[in-house]
Amino acid sequence: MKNWSIAIASILLTSCSASMPPSPDANPSPLVVASCPDLTPLADGSFGATTLKLIDVAGQYRKCQRAALAK
């Protein structure tokens, strides 16, 4: 039973390692560039600072995603 688990896990992990093909559009739209500012560094290594940074990055990702998909 243990060998089957290892086999299934290795197949799943191998199939998940495929990379995305490069975007056909080499230059992102100005809207994407304006909506996707550079990320700021983490203030400190505390749990609270990390949590706030993750919330901030998730919000920036959502804005960038909307800008990238709005064509």
N, CA, C and O atoms as a Tripos MOL2 file, in Angstrom:
@<TRIPOS>MOLECULE
protein
  284   283    71     0     0
PROTEIN
NO_CHARGES

@<TRIPOS>ATOM
      1 N           0.8210   -1.1980    0.0000 N.3       1 MET1
      2 CA          0.0000    0.0000    0.0000 C.3       1 MET1
      3 C           0.8650    1.2620    0.0000 C.2       1 MET1
      4 O           0.5350    2.2580   -0.6450 O.2       1 MET1
      5 N           1.9980    1.2000    0.7490 N.am      2 LYS2
      6 CA          2.8740    2.3540    0.8130 C.3       2 LYS2
      7 C           3.4970    2.6500   -0.5520 C.2       2 LYS2
      8 O           3.6680    3.8160   -0.9060 O.2       2 LYS2
      9 N           3.8350    1.6260   -1.3140 N.am      3 ASN3
     10 CA          4.4400    1.8260   -2.6280 C.3       3 ASN3
     11 C           3.4770    2.5040   -3.5870 C.2       3 ASN3
     12 O           3.8980    3.3200   -4.4070 O.2       3 ASN3
     13 N           2.1900    2.1800   -3.4990 N.am      4 TRP4
     14 CA          1.2020    2.8330   -4.3660 C.3       4 TRP4
     15 C           1.1110    4.3210   -4.0500 C.2       4 TRP4
     16 O           0.9870    5.1480   -4.9530 O.2       4 TRP4
     17 N           1.1730    4.6510   -2.7860 N.am      5 SER5
     18 CA          1.1220    6.0660   -2.3930 C.3       5 SER5
     19 C           2.3100    6.8270   -2.9560 C.2       5 SER5
     20 O           2.1630    7.9480   -3.4440 O.2       5 SER5
     21 N           3.4770    6.2230   -2.8890 N.am      6 ILE6
     22 CA          4.6780    6.8750   -3.4240 C.3       6 ILE6
     23 C           4.5740    7.0110   -4.9360 C.2       6 ILE6
     24 O           4.9510    8.0450   -5.4880 O.2       6 ILE6
     25 N           4.0720    5.9890   -5.6110 N.am      7 ALA7
     26 CA          3.9320    6.0420   -7.0680 C.3       7 ALA7
     27 C           2.9440    7.1220   -7.4860 C.2       7 ALA7
     28 O           3.2130    7.8800   -8.4180 O.2       7 ALA7
     29 N           1.8200    7.1980   -6.8150 N.am      8 ILE8
     30 CA          0.8080    8.2070   -7.1580 C.3       8 ILE8
     31 C           1.3450    9.6050   -6.8770 C.2       8 ILE8
     32 O           1.1560   10.5180   -7.6810 O.2       8 ILE8
     33 N           2.0100    9.7740   -5.7430 N.am      9 ALA9
     34 CA          2.5640   11.0860   -5.4030 C.3       9 ALA9
     35 C           3.6150   11.5180   -6.4200 C.2       9 ALA9
     36 O           3.6560   12.6870   -6.8030 O.2       9 ALA9
     37 N           4.4630   10.5960   -6.8610 N.am     10 SER10
     38 CA          5.5000   10.9740   -7.8280 C.3      10 SER10
     39 C           4.8980   11.3290   -9.1790 C.2      10 SER10
     40 O           5.4060   12.2230   -9.8570 O.2      10 SER10
     41 N           3.8340   10.6550   -9.5850 N.am     11 ILE11
     42 CA          3.1700   10.9900  -10.8520 C.3      11 ILE11
     43 C           2.5260   12.3620  -10.7630 C.2      11 ILE11
     44 O           2.6380   13.1670  -11.6880 O.2      11 ILE11
     45 N           1.8510   12.6290   -9.6480 N.am     12 LEU12
     46 CA          1.2100   13.9320   -9.4900 C.3      12 LEU12
     47 C           2.2300   15.0620   -9.4380 C.2      12 LEU12
     48 O           2.0350   16.1050  -10.0620 O.2      12 LEU12
     49 N           3.3040   14.8640   -8.7040 N.am     13 LEU13
     50 CA          4.3180   15.9110   -8.6050 C.3      13 LEU13
     51 C           5.0320   16.1470   -9.9280 C.2      13 LEU13
     52 O           5.3970   17.2800  -10.2400 O.2      13 LEU13
     53 N           5.2320   15.1020  -10.7010 N.am     14 THR14
     54 CA          5.8780   15.2440  -12.0050 C.3      14 THR14
     55 C           4.9890   15.9990  -12.9710 C.2      14 THR14
     56 O           5.4740   16.8330  -13.7350 O.2      14 THR14
     57 N           3.7010   15.7210  -12.9500 N.am     15 SER15
     58 CA          2.8000   16.3840  -13.8890 C.3      15 SER15
     59 C           2.5770   17.8380  -13.5150 C.2      15 SER15
     60 O           2.2220   18.6410  -14.3780 O.2      15 SER15
     61 N           2.7730   18.1950  -12.2680 N.am     16 CYS16
     62 CA          2.5750   19.5750  -11.8440 C.3      16 CYS16
     63 C           3.7930   20.4540  -12.1140 C.2      16 CYS16
     64 O           3.7290   21.6640  -11.9000 O.2      16 CYS16
     65 N           4.8780   19.8860  -12.5700 N.am     17 SER17
     66 CA          6.0900   20.6750  -12.7620 C.3      17 SER17
     67 C           6.1840   21.3090  -14.1500 C.2      17 SER17
     68 O           7.1710   21.9820  -14.4480 O.2      17 SER17
     69 N           5.1930   21.1110  -14.9900 N.am     18 ALA18
     70 CA          5.2250   21.7030  -16.3290 C.3      18 ALA18
     71 C           5.1270   23.2210  -16.2200 C.2      18 ALA18
     72 O           4.3510   23.7460  -15.4220 O.2      18 ALA18
     73 N           5.9110   23.9130  -17.0210 N.am     19 SER19
     74 CA          5.8840   25.3660  -16.9600 C.3      19 SER19
     75 C           4.9070   25.9160  -17.9950 C.2      19 SER19
     76 O           4.5540   25.2500  -18.9680 O.2      19 SER19
     77 N           4.4840   27.1580  -17.7500 N.am     20 MET20
     78 CA          3.5710   27.8110  -18.6840 C.3      20 MET20
     79 C           4.3500   28.2790  -19.9070 C.2      20 MET20
     80 O           5.5080   28.6790  -19.7860 O.2      20 MET20
     81 N           3.7280   28.2340  -21.0800 N.am     21 PRO21
     82 CA          4.4020   28.7640  -22.2630 C.3      21 PRO21
     83 C           4.5210   30.2800  -22.1590 C.2      21 PRO21
     84 O           3.6850   30.9160  -21.5170 O.2      21 PRO21
     85 N           5.5210   30.8600  -22.7650 N.am     22 PRO22
     86 CA          5.6630   32.3200  -22.6910 C.3      22 PRO22
     87 C           4.5070   33.0160  -23.3940 C.2      22 PRO22
     88 O           3.9150   32.4960  -24.3400 O.2      22 PRO22
     89 N           4.2140   34.1940  -22.9060 N.am     23 SER23
     90 CA          3.1300   34.9840  -23.4730 C.3      23 SER23
     91 C           3.4940   35.4240  -24.8850 C.2      23 SER23
     92 O           4.6310   35.8300  -25.1260 O.2      23 SER23
     93 N           2.5390   35.3500  -25.8380 N.am     24 PRO24
     94 CA          2.8420   35.7940  -27.2010 C.3      24 PRO24
     95 C           3.0750   37.3030  -27.2690 C.2      24 PRO24
     96 O           3.7560   37.7860  -28.1730 O.2      24 PRO24
     97 N           2.5120   38.0460  -26.3160 N.am     25 ASP25
     98 CA          2.6760   39.4870  -26.2920 C.3      25 ASP25
     99 C           3.8950   39.8260  -25.4290 C.2      25 ASP25
    100 O           3.8350   39.7350  -24.2030 O.2      25 ASP25
    101 N           4.9920   40.2120  -26.0700 N.am     26 ALA26
    102 CA          6.2360   40.4650  -25.3370 C.3      26 ALA26
    103 C           6.1280   41.7050  -24.4590 C.2      26 ALA26
    104 O           6.7320   41.7470  -23.3870 O.2      26 ALA26
    105 N           5.3870   42.6990  -24.8790 N.am     27 ASN27
    106 CA          5.2600   43.9370  -24.1200 C.3      27 ASN27
    107 C           3.9020   43.9730  -23.4250 C.2      27 ASN27
    108 O           2.8680   43.9360  -24.0930 O.2      27 ASN27
    109 N           3.8880   44.0460  -22.0850 N.am     28 PRO28
    110 CA          2.5990   44.1240  -21.3890 C.3      28 PRO28
    111 C           1.9310   45.4650  -21.6670 C.2      28 PRO28
    112 O           2.5970   46.4520  -21.9800 O.2      28 PRO28
    113 N           0.6340   45.4850  -21.5520 N.am     29 SER29
    114 CA         -0.0840   46.7290  -21.8010 C.3      29 SER29
    115 C           0.2700   47.7530  -20.7310 C.2      29 SER29
    116 O           0.6400   47.3680  -19.6210 O.2      29 SER29
    117 N           0.1690   49.0360  -21.0280 N.am     30 PRO30
    118 CA          0.4650   50.0730  -20.0250 C.3      30 PRO30
    119 C          -0.4380   49.9590  -18.8000 C.2      30 PRO30
    120 O          -0.0290   50.3200  -17.6960 O.2      30 PRO30
    121 N          -1.6530   49.4630  -18.9800 N.am     31 LEU31
    122 CA         -2.5590   49.2920  -17.8600 C.3      31 LEU31
    123 C          -2.0210   48.2590  -16.8790 C.2      31 LEU31
    124 O          -2.1270   48.4290  -15.6650 O.2      31 LEU31
    125 N          -1.4480   47.1970  -17.4090 N.am     32 VAL32
    126 CA         -0.8650   46.1740  -16.5400 C.3      32 VAL32
    127 C           0.3260   46.7420  -15.7940 C.2      32 VAL32
    128 O           0.4650   46.5100  -14.5930 O.2      32 VAL32
    129 N           1.1770   47.4690  -16.4670 N.am     33 VAL33
    130 CA          2.3590   48.0510  -15.8340 C.3      33 VAL33
    131 C           1.9460   49.0360  -14.7430 C.2      33 VAL33
    132 O           2.5520   49.0580  -13.6720 O.2      33 VAL33
    133 N           0.9250   49.8500  -15.0020 N.am     34 ALA34
    134 CA          0.4700   50.8260  -14.0160 C.3      34 ALA34
    135 C          -0.2040   50.1530  -12.8280 C.2      34 ALA34
    136 O          -0.1260   50.6620  -11.7100 O.2      34 ALA34
    137 N          -0.8590   49.0250  -13.0460 N.am     35 SER35
    138 CA         -1.5730   48.3380  -11.9730 C.3      35 SER35
    139 C          -0.6820   47.4010  -11.1770 C.2      35 SER35
    140 O          -1.1000   46.8970  -10.1350 O.2      35 SER35
    141 N           0.5280   47.1580  -11.6400 N.am     36 CYS36
    142 CA          1.4130   46.1940  -10.9890 C.3      36 CYS36
    143 C           2.6860   46.8730  -10.4980 C.2      36 CYS36
    144 O           3.7350   46.7660  -11.1350 O.2      36 CYS36
    145 N           2.5970   47.5710   -9.3700 N.am     37 PRO37
    146 CA          3.8090   48.2150   -8.8520 C.3      37 PRO37
    147 C           4.7820   47.1860   -8.2960 C.2      37 PRO37
    148 O           4.4060   46.0460   -8.0200 O.2      37 PRO37
    149 N           6.0290   47.5950   -8.1340 N.am     38 ASP38
    150 CA          7.0240   46.7160   -7.5340 C.3      38 ASP38
    151 C           6.6340   46.4080   -6.0940 C.2      38 ASP38
    152 O           6.0640   47.2490   -5.3980 O.2      38 ASP38
    153 N           6.9480   45.1960   -5.6600 N.am     39 LEU39
    154 CA          6.6450   44.8110   -4.2840 C.3      39 LEU39
    155 C           7.6380   45.4500   -3.3260 C.2      39 LEU39
    156 O           8.8330   45.5300   -3.6090 O.2      39 LEU39
    157 N           7.1300   45.8980   -2.2040 N.am     40 THR40
    158 CA          7.9940   46.4830   -1.1860 C.3      40 THR40
    159 C           8.5350   45.3670   -0.2960 C.2      40 THR40
    160 O           7.9010   44.3190   -0.1720 O.2      40 THR40
    161 N           9.6860   45.5720    0.3200 N.am     41 PRO41
    162 CA         10.2410   44.5210    1.1840 C.3      41 PRO41
    163 C           9.4160   44.3500    2.4650 C.2      41 PRO41
    164 O           8.6960   45.2530    2.8910 O.2      41 PRO41
    165 N           9.5440   43.1870    3.0500 N.am     42 LEU42
    166 CA          8.8720   42.8690    4.2990 C.3      42 LEU42
    167 C           9.4750   43.7050    5.4180 C.2      42 LEU42
    168 O          10.6960   43.8140    5.5270 O.2      42 LEU42
    169 N           8.6180   44.2960    6.2530 N.am     43 ALA43
    170 CA          9.0890   45.1870    7.3240 C.3      43 ALA43
    171 C           9.9690   44.4500    8.3300 C.2      43 ALA43
    172 O          11.0530   44.9190    8.6780 O.2      43 ALA43
    173 N           9.5040   43.3100    8.7890 N.am     44 ASP44
    174 CA         10.2850   42.4790    9.7050 C.3      44 ASP44
    175 C           9.7790   41.0510    9.5770 C.2      44 ASP44
    176 O           8.8250   40.7880    8.8450 O.2      44 ASP44
    177 N          10.4070   40.1440   10.2760 N.am     45 GLY45
    178 CA         10.0600   38.7360   10.1330 C.3      45 GLY45
    179 C           8.9600   38.2510   11.0700 C.2      45 GLY45
    180 O           8.7850   37.0440   11.2380 O.2      45 GLY45
    181 N           8.2140   39.1730   11.6850 N.am     46 SER46
    182 CA          7.1790   38.7530   12.6240 C.3      46 SER46
    183 C           5.9760   38.1710   11.8880 C.2      46 SER46
    184 O           5.7850   38.4020   10.6940 O.2      46 SER46
    185 N           5.1850   37.4250   12.6180 N.am     47 PHE47
    186 CA          3.9910   36.8060   12.0350 C.3      47 PHE47
    187 C           3.0100   37.8720   11.5460 C.2      47 PHE47
    188 O           2.4290   37.7340   10.4700 O.2      47 PHE47
    189 N           2.8270   38.9240   12.3250 N.am     48 GLY48
    190 CA          1.8990   39.9830   11.9450 C.3      48 GLY48
    191 C           2.3230   40.6920   10.6640 C.2      48 GLY48
    192 O           1.5000   40.9520    9.7870 O.2      48 GLY48
    193 N           3.6130   41.0040   10.5630 N.am     49 ALA49
    194 CA          4.1200   41.6740    9.3680 C.3      49 ALA49
    195 C           3.9870   40.7710    8.1420 C.2      49 ALA49
    196 O           3.6550   41.2370    7.0520 O.2      49 ALA49
    197 N           4.2470   39.4870    8.3260 N.am     50 THR50
    198 CA          4.1190   38.5390    7.2190 C.3      50 THR50
    199 C           2.6690   38.4220    6.7740 C.2      50 THR50
    200 O           2.3910   38.3880    5.5750 O.2      50 THR50
    201 N           1.7410   38.3610    7.7280 N.am     51 THR51
    202 CA          0.3240   38.2650    7.3990 C.3      51 THR51
    203 C          -0.1450   39.5070    6.6400 C.2      51 THR51
    204 O          -0.8480   39.3980    5.6350 O.2      51 THR51
    205 N           0.2420   40.6730    7.1230 N.am     52 LEU52
    206 CA         -0.1510   41.9080    6.4300 C.3      52 LEU52
    207 C           0.4400   41.9720    5.0280 C.2      52 LEU52
    208 O          -0.2160   42.4330    4.0950 O.2      52 LEU52
    209 N           1.6750   41.5090    4.8800 N.am     53 LYS53
    210 CA          2.3200   41.5200    3.5600 C.3      53 LYS53
    211 C           1.6040   40.5670    2.6050 C.2      53 LYS53
    212 O           1.4150   40.8920    1.4330 O.2      53 LYS53
    213 N           1.2060   39.3990    3.0960 N.am     54 LEU54
    214 CA          0.4730   38.4580    2.2430 C.3      54 LEU54
    215 C          -0.8580   39.0340    1.7940 C.2      54 LEU54
    216 O          -1.2560   38.8430    0.6440 O.2      54 LEU54
    217 N          -1.5450   39.7300    2.6720 N.am     55 ILE55
    218 CA         -2.8100   40.3780    2.3030 C.3      55 ILE55
    219 C          -2.5610   41.4570    1.2520 C.2      55 ILE55
    220 O          -3.3170   41.5740    0.2870 O.2      55 ILE55
    221 N          -1.5070   42.2390    1.4360 N.am     56 ASP56
    222 CA         -1.1450   43.2910    0.4890 C.3      56 ASP56
    223 C          -0.8020   42.7050   -0.8860 C.2      56 ASP56
    224 O          -1.2630   43.2070   -1.9110 O.2      56 ASP56
    225 N           0.0000   41.6520   -0.9020 N.am     57 VAL57
    226 CA          0.3970   41.0280   -2.1670 C.3      57 VAL57
    227 C          -0.8090   40.4010   -2.8680 C.2      57 VAL57
    228 O          -0.9090   40.4590   -4.0940 O.2      57 VAL57
    229 N          -1.7230   39.8040   -2.1030 N.am     58 ALA58
    230 CA         -2.9260   39.2280   -2.7060 C.3      58 ALA58
    231 C          -3.7720   40.3140   -3.3730 C.2      58 ALA58
    232 O          -4.3170   40.1010   -4.4570 O.2      58 ALA58
    233 N          -3.8810   41.4700   -2.7290 N.am     59 GLY59
    234 CA         -4.6200   42.5850   -3.3330 C.3      59 GLY59
    235 C          -3.9530   43.0900   -4.5950 C.2      59 GLY59
    236 O          -4.6310   43.3820   -5.5800 O.2      59 GLY59
    237 N          -2.6270   43.1960   -4.5800 N.am     60 GLN60
    238 CA         -1.9080   43.6280   -5.7780 C.3      60 GLN60
    239 C          -2.0560   42.6050   -6.9020 C.2      60 GLN60
    240 O          -2.2090   42.9750   -8.0660 O.2      60 GLN60
    241 N          -2.0120   41.3330   -6.5560 N.am     61 TYR61
    242 CA         -2.1790   40.2900   -7.5690 C.3      61 TYR61
    243 C          -3.5510   40.3920   -8.2190 C.2      61 TYR61
    244 O          -3.6720   40.2710   -9.4380 O.2      61 TYR61
    245 N          -4.5810   40.6130   -7.4150 N.am     62 ARG62
    246 CA         -5.9320   40.7180   -7.9580 C.3      62 ARG62
    247 C          -6.0510   41.8950   -8.9230 C.2      62 ARG62
    248 O          -6.6640   41.7740   -9.9840 O.2      62 ARG62
    249 N          -5.4620   43.0330   -8.5530 N.am     63 LYS63
    250 CA         -5.4900   44.2000   -9.4390 C.3      63 LYS63
    251 C          -4.7400   43.9130  -10.7390 C.2      63 LYS63
    252 O          -5.2140   44.2670  -11.8190 O.2      63 LYS63
    253 N          -3.5800   43.2780  -10.6400 N.am     64 CYS64
    254 CA         -2.7940   42.9650  -11.8310 C.3      64 CYS64
    255 C          -3.5360   41.9740  -12.7120 C.2      64 CYS64
    256 O          -3.5200   42.0960  -13.9360 O.2      64 CYS64
    257 N          -4.1860   40.9930  -12.0970 N.am     65 GLN65
    258 CA         -4.9330   40.0080  -12.8540 C.3      65 GLN65
    259 C          -6.0770   40.6660  -13.6260 C.2      65 GLN65
    260 O          -6.2860   40.3780  -14.8050 O.2      65 GLN65
    261 N          -6.8070   41.5430  -12.9600 N.am     66 ARG66
    262 CA         -7.8940   42.2390  -13.6560 C.3      66 ARG66
    263 C          -7.3600   43.0810  -14.8130 C.2      66 ARG66
    264 O          -7.9510   43.1040  -15.8930 O.2      66 ARG66
    265 N          -6.2440   43.7700  -14.5870 N.am     67 ALA67
    266 CA         -5.6730   44.6100  -15.6470 C.3      67 ALA67
    267 C          -5.1810   43.7580  -16.8040 C.2      67 ALA67
    268 O          -5.3370   44.1360  -17.9650 O.2      67 ALA67
    269 N          -4.5860   42.6060  -16.4960 N.am     68 ALA68
    270 CA         -4.0410   41.7600  -17.5500 C.3      68 ALA68
    271 C          -5.1470   41.1160  -18.3790 C.2      68 ALA68
    272 O          -4.9740   40.9010  -19.5790 O.2      68 ALA68
    273 N          -6.2780   40.8050  -17.7540 N.am     69 LEU69
    274 CA         -7.3590   40.1330  -18.4690 C.3      69 LEU69
    275 C          -8.3150   41.0850  -19.1440 C.2      69 LEU69
    276 O          -9.1430   40.6540  -19.9460 O.2      69 LEU69
    277 N          -8.2270   42.3670  -18.8470 N.am     70 ALA70
    278 CA         -9.1110   43.3710  -19.4590 C.3      70 ALA70
    279 C          -8.4950   43.8330  -20.7680 C.2      70 ALA70
    280 O          -7.6660   44.7430  -20.7920 O.2      70 ALA70
    281 N          -8.9080   43.1980  -21.8510 N.am     71 LYS71
    282 CA         -8.3520   43.5820  -23.1650 C.3      71 LYS71
    283 C          -9.4120   44.1220  -24.0590 C.2      71 LYS71
    284 O          -9.1290   44.4940  -25.1980 O.2      71 LYS71
@<TRIPOS>BOND
     1     1     2 1
     2     2     3 1
     3     3     4 2
     4     3     5 am
     5     5     6 1
     6     6     7 1
     7     7     8 2
     8     7     9 am
     9     9    10 1
    10    10    11 1
    11    11    12 2
    12    11    13 am
    13    13    14 1
    14    14    15 1
    15    15    16 2
    16    15    17 am
    17    17    18 1
    18    18    19 1
    19    19    20 2
    20    19    21 am
    21    21    22 1
    22    22    23 1
    23    23    24 2
    24    23    25 am
    25    25    26 1
    26    26    27 1
    27    27    28 2
    28    27    29 am
    29    29    30 1
    30    30    31 1
    31    31    32 2
    32    31    33 am
    33    33    34 1
    34    34    35 1
    35    35    36 2
    36    35    37 am
    37    37    38 1
    38    38    39 1
    39    39    40 2
    40    39    41 am
    41    41    42 1
    42    42    43 1
    43    43    44 2
    44    43    45 am
    45    45    46 1
    46    46    47 1
    47    47    48 2
    48    47    49 am
    49    49    50 1
    50    50    51 1
    51    51    52 2
    52    51    53 am
    53    53    54 1
    54    54    55 1
    55    55    56 2
    56    55    57 am
    57    57    58 1
    58    58    59 1
    59    59    60 2
    60    59    61 am
    61    61    62 1
    62    62    63 1
    63    63    64 2
    64    63    65 am
    65    65    66 1
    66    66    67 1
    67    67    68 2
    68    67    69 am
    69    69    70 1
    70    70    71 1
    71    71    72 2
    72    71    73 am
    73    73    74 1
    74    74    75 1
    75    75    76 2
    76    75    77 am
    77    77    78 1
    78    78    79 1
    79    79    80 2
    80    79    81 am
    81    81    82 1
    82    82    83 1
    83    83    84 2
    84    83    85 am
    85    85    86 1
    86    86    87 1
    87    87    88 2
    88    87    89 am
    89    89    90 1
    90    90    91 1
    91    91    92 2
    92    91    93 am
    93    93    94 1
    94    94    95 1
    95    95    96 2
    96    95    97 am
    97    97    98 1
    98    98    99 1
    99    99   100 2
   100    99   101 am
   101   101   102 1
   102   102   103 1
   103   103   104 2
   104   103   105 am
   105   105   106 1
   106   106   107 1
   107   107   108 2
   108   107   109 am
   109   109   110 1
   110   110   111 1
   111   111   112 2
   112   111   113 am
   113   113   114 1
   114   114   115 1
   115   115   116 2
   116   115   117 am
   117   117   118 1
   118   118   119 1
   119   119   120 2
   120   119   121 am
   121   121   122 1
   122   122   123 1
   123   123   124 2
   124   123   125 am
   125   125   126 1
   126   126   127 1
   127   127   128 2
   128   127   129 am
   129   129   130 1
   130   130   131 1
   131   131   132 2
   132   131   133 am
   133   133   134 1
   134   134   135 1
   135   135   136 2
   136   135   137 am
   137   137   138 1
   138   138   139 1
   139   139   140 2
   140   139   141 am
   141   141   142 1
   142   142   143 1
   143   143   144 2
   144   143   145 am
   145   145   146 1
   146   146   147 1
   147   147   148 2
   148   147   149 am
   149   149   150 1
   150   150   151 1
   151   151   152 2
   152   151   153 am
   153   153   154 1
   154   154   155 1
   155   155   156 2
   156   155   157 am
   157   157   158 1
   158   158   159 1
   159   159   160 2
   160   159   161 am
   161   161   162 1
   162   162   163 1
   163   163   164 2
   164   163   165 am
   165   165   166 1
   166   166   167 1
   167   167   168 2
   168   167   169 am
   169   169   170 1
   170   170   171 1
   171   171   172 2
   172   171   173 am
   173   173   174 1
   174   174   175 1
   175   175   176 2
   176   175   177 am
   177   177   178 1
   178   178   179 1
   179   179   180 2
   180   179   181 am
   181   181   182 1
   182   182   183 1
   183   183   184 2
   184   183   185 am
   185   185   186 1
   186   186   187 1
   187   187   188 2
   188   187   189 am
   189   189   190 1
   190   190   191 1
   191   191   192 2
   192   191   193 am
   193   193   194 1
   194   194   195 1
   195   195   196 2
   196   195   197 am
   197   197   198 1
   198   198   199 1
   199   199   200 2
   200   199   201 am
   201   201   202 1
   202   202   203 1
   203   203   204 2
   204   203   205 am
   205   205   206 1
   206   206   207 1
   207   207   208 2
   208   207   209 am
   209   209   210 1
   210   210   211 1
   211   211   212 2
   212   211   213 am
   213   213   214 1
   214   214   215 1
   215   215   216 2
   216   215   217 am
   217   217   218 1
   218   218   219 1
   219   219   220 2
   220   219   221 am
   221   221   222 1
   222   222   223 1
   223   223   224 2
   224   223   225 am
   225   225   226 1
   226   226   227 1
   227   227   228 2
   228   227   229 am
   229   229   230 1
   230   230   231 1
   231   231   232 2
   232   231   233 am
   233   233   234 1
   234   234   235 1
   235   235   236 2
   236   235   237 am
   237   237   238 1
   238   238   239 1
   239   239   240 2
   240   239   241 am
   241   241   242 1
   242   242   243 1
   243   243   244 2
   244   243   245 am
   245   245   246 1
   246   246   247 1
   247   247   248 2
   248   247   249 am
   249   249   250 1
   250   250   251 1
   251   251   252 2
   252   251   253 am
   253   253   254 1
   254   254   255 1
   255   255   256 2
   256   255   257 am
   257   257   258 1
   258   258   259 1
   259   259   260 2
   260   259   261 am
   261   261   262 1
   262   262   263 1
   263   263   264 2
   264   263   265 am
   265   265   266 1
   266   266   267 1
   267   267   268 2
   268   267   269 am
   269   269   270 1
   270   270   271 1
   271   271   272 2
   272   271   273 am
   273   273   274 1
   274   274   275 1
   275   275   276 2
   276   275   277 am
   277   277   278 1
   278   278   279 1
   279   279   280 2
   280   279   281 am
   281   281   282 1
   282   282   283 1
   283   283   284 2
@<TRIPOS>SUBSTRUCTURE
     1 MET1         2 RESIDUE 1 A MET
     2 LYS2         6 RESIDUE 1 A LYS
     3 ASN3        10 RESIDUE 1 A ASN
     4 TRP4        14 RESIDUE 1 A TRP
     5 SER5        18 RESIDUE 1 A SER
     6 ILE6        22 RESIDUE 1 A ILE
     7 ALA7        26 RESIDUE 1 A ALA
     8 ILE8        30 RESIDUE 1 A ILE
     9 ALA9        34 RESIDUE 1 A ALA
    10 SER10       38 RESIDUE 1 A SER
    11 ILE11       42 RESIDUE 1 A ILE
    12 LEU12       46 RESIDUE 1 A LEU
    13 LEU13       50 RESIDUE 1 A LEU
    14 THR14       54 RESIDUE 1 A THR
    15 SER15       58 RESIDUE 1 A SER
    16 CYS16       62 RESIDUE 1 A CYS
    17 SER17       66 RESIDUE 1 A SER
    18 ALA18       70 RESIDUE 1 A ALA
    19 SER19       74 RESIDUE 1 A SER
    20 MET20       78 RESIDUE 1 A MET
    21 PRO21       82 RESIDUE 1 A PRO
    22 PRO22       86 RESIDUE 1 A PRO
    23 SER23       90 RESIDUE 1 A SER
    24 PRO24       94 RESIDUE 1 A PRO
    25 ASP25       98 RESIDUE 1 A ASP
    26 ALA26      102 RESIDUE 1 A ALA
    27 ASN27      106 RESIDUE 1 A ASN
    28 PRO28      110 RESIDUE 1 A PRO
    29 SER29      114 RESIDUE 1 A SER
    30 PRO30      118 RESIDUE 1 A PRO
    31 LEU31      122 RESIDUE 1 A LEU
    32 VAL32      126 RESIDUE 1 A VAL
    33 VAL33      130 RESIDUE 1 A VAL
    34 ALA34      134 RESIDUE 1 A ALA
    35 SER35      138 RESIDUE 1 A SER
    36 CYS36      142 RESIDUE 1 A CYS
    37 PRO37      146 RESIDUE 1 A PRO
    38 ASP38      150 RESIDUE 1 A ASP
    39 LEU39      154 RESIDUE 1 A LEU
    40 THR40      158 RESIDUE 1 A THR
    41 PRO41      162 RESIDUE 1 A PRO
    42 LEU42      166 RESIDUE 1 A LEU
    43 ALA43      170 RESIDUE 1 A ALA
    44 ASP44      174 RESIDUE 1 A ASP
    45 GLY45      178 RESIDUE 1 A GLY
    46 SER46      182 RESIDUE 1 A SER
    47 PHE47      186 RESIDUE 1 A PHE
    48 GLY48      190 RESIDUE 1 A GLY
    49 ALA49      194 RESIDUE 1 A ALA
    50 THR50      198 RESIDUE 1 A THR
    51 THR51      202 RESIDUE 1 A THR
    52 LEU52      206 RESIDUE 1 A LEU
    53 LYS53      210 RESIDUE 1 A LYS
    54 LEU54      214 RESIDUE 1 A LEU
    55 ILE55      218 RESIDUE 1 A ILE
    56 ASP56      222 RESIDUE 1 A ASP
    57 VAL57      226 RESIDUE 1 A VAL
    58 ALA58      230 RESIDUE 1 A ALA
    59 GLY59      234 RESIDUE 1 A GLY
    60 GLN60      238 RESIDUE 1 A GLN
    61 TYR61      242 RESIDUE 1 A TYR
    62 ARG62      246 RESIDUE 1 A ARG
    63 LYS63      250 RESIDUE 1 A LYS
    64 CYS64      254 RESIDUE 1 A CYS
    65 GLN65      258 RESIDUE 1 A GLN
    66 ARG66      262 RESIDUE 1 A ARG
    67 ALA67      266 RESIDUE 1 A ALA
    68 ALA68      270 RESIDUE 1 A ALA
    69 LEU69      274 RESIDUE 1 A LEU
    70 ALA70      278 RESIDUE 1 A ALA
    71 LYS71      282 RESIDUE 1 A LYS
